[in-house]
Amino acid sequence: MRAIIPVAGFGTRLKPHTLTHPKVLLNVGGKPIISHIVEKLIEENITEATFIVGYLGEKIEEYISSTFPMINAVYVEQKELLGLGHAIYQAAKTFNNEEIIIILGDTVFDVDLNQITKLETSSLGVKVVEDPRRFGVAELENGFITKLIEKPENPTTNLALVGLYYIKDSTLLARSLEELFEKNIKTNDEFQLTDALQIMINKGEKFSTFPVEGWYDCGKPETLLSTNQFILSQNGNNKPIDSVVIIEPVYISPTAIIKQSVIGPFVSIGDNCEIFDSVIKNSIINRNSKVKRMVLTDSIIGADAKVKGSQHKMNVGDSLELEHLND
């Protein structure tokens, strides 16, 4: 079993943080997004992985190799962002005729991968959503997928694909992806994975679905914060700190220094941060940042940033220094 993890996206909606860091290395729940995914793989003894990288891909390679040496990782580059189908096609040479599981790198999921890999057919993770126009959707008949549609204007189903794809026949997937390019099949001006999967279905490959209720997007500041809330509610830590009021759940790095502050709920504080005389809730403070005399809510502070004053909501990138001076 090999995992295929596309992580080449620029993360435009998460600027300014993605100007200096790949989206999947942003902190959520006390660790980078990609760490939550890889740890899931290791739990299920999936140690073969292909990462499809792009902008700042060397940082992803450095993080994976140093943090997860037990993962036999291969890195392929997506030089142009031409759609998810294009991304997966870059990794086709690493499939090795084995079963694969494709996991989008900007989501955190709560699914038992062991149960998925025991399925008798290829299968796609789905969730009922209110507005399926933003997703690929699956139409079913007798328990099997008959049609996949990418971001339909007039959806006939609200069963959305959520970024988990279990593929039994990776050789057929590779041939179907190649057919996209040979025939220049595009949807919304991109080569879509859903179109390649539809080719597989048309050729007789059976696809079932499995429910994914625990699916958490990390693509925008507000969804990154809501995912942070979920992770902390499951795995927060709470060690007493002198002169600090902690309101669970929170994650505070053991190397962080905090004094005369109120922290929580739903706050992640990274390594080597310094927090003084501040009140922080529902926020992410990345490594090496310093926060003094602040009241922060619904905020994301990048790595190595310094903020002082009395602001209430901030989205501050790496290495920025901001000081609010009272008149």
C-alpha positions, 0 to 999 in steps of 0.5 A: 500500500502506497499513500499519494499526498499532493502538497504542491498548492500555493495556499493563496487563501492563507497568505501571508503565512504561505509566502514563507511556508508551504500550506501543509507546514502551518501549525494546527493543534500543535503540529504541522497539518502534514504531521497529522496525516503522516501520523495516521499513515504510520498508525496503519503501517503505511510507510510508502508515500509519494509527496507531490511538491511544488512551491517551497517543496524543499521545506516539506522534504526537509520536514518529512525526512527529519521528523518521520525517518521511518517513512520511505518517501519519494518526492515528485515535482508538479511544476505547473498547477494544472489540477488534481488530475495533473498532480496525481499523474506526476506521481504515476511512475511511483504507483508500482502496480500496487494499491494506493490511497490518495490523501489531500494534504490540506485536510485533517481527517478522522477515519480508520484507514485500516477499515478502508484498506480492507474493502473489496473494491476501490472506494471514495470518501464522501460526506453529505454537505449543504452546498455540493457545488463547491465539491466533486460529487458522486451519484450512486446506484445499487451501492456503487458510483455511476457518475462523478461530477466536479463542482456541478452547477446543478447538483443532483446529489449532495454526496461530496468527495472529501479528499480520500481515494482508495484505488485498487487498480493503480495501473488502470488509474495511471492509464486513465490519467494518461487518457486525460492528457491524450484527449485534453479532457478538462473540467473548469480548465483543469485536468481533474482526478474525478474525470480520470476516475470516471474513465475508470468507472466507464472501463468497468472498475467498481467504486463504492463509497465510505462515510467521512464525518470527521473531515476538517479543512485547513485551506482558509484562516477561519477553517484552519482555526476551526480545525484547530478547535477540533484537534485541541478538543481531542488532544489538548494538553493542560499543564499548570503554569505559574501566573497563567490562567489556562482555559481548556482545551489548549496546546502549549509547547513545553519550550514556550514561556508564558507569564501573567496571561490568560490562555484559551480556550482553543489556543495553540502555542508553538515552540520557543514562543514568549507570551507576556501580559496577554489574553489569547483565545481561539488563536494559533501562535507559531514558533519563536513568536513574541506576544506582549500586552495583547488581547487576541481572538480568532488570530493567527500569528506567524513564526518569528513574529513580534506583536505588542499593543492592544489589537484584538484580531490579527493574521500576521505573517512570519518575522513581522514586528508590530507594535501598537502605541497608545496616544 
